[in-house]
Amino acid sequence: MDIKKLYENAKNKANSFMVNGQISAYVNALKEMNQYKKMLVVVAAN
């Protein structure tokens, strides 16, 4: 699966968790987004 698509999916999950007030799940989704963002930077640097 494409890293960009995984990042966008995690971003959408984070937004929905934030709207629903699920703080713990929101933070976990932000961590997941950060992980994918780091991967995108590494791929772009190569």
N, C-alpha and C positions, 0 to 999 in steps of 0.2 A: 504494500500500500504506500502511496505517496506521502512523504513526510509533511508536506504542506497541507494535505487533506487531513492528516491526523491532528495537526496543529489547529486547523479551523474547527474540527470536531470538538477538541478539548476546549476551545474558546467558547463555542456555543453551549457546551455543558456548563462551563463556569458561569456564563450569563444566566442560564436558567436556574442554577443553584442560588445565585445571588438574588434573583427575583423571588424565589421561593423561601429565602431566609435560611437556607441550609449552609451555615458558615463553614462547618468542618468539610463538607463535600466541596464547597467553593474553593477553599484553600488547597485541597488536594488537586482539584482541577487546574488551579493556577500553577502548582508545582509541575503537573504534567505538561502544561503549556510551556513552561520554562525549559523543561527537558527537550521538547521538540524544537523550541527556538534555538537552543544550543546546537542541536543537530543540523538545523538549517544553516547556521553560521559556518559550521565546519564544512558542510557540503559546498557552500558558496565560496569558501576560501580556497578550495581545491580546484 
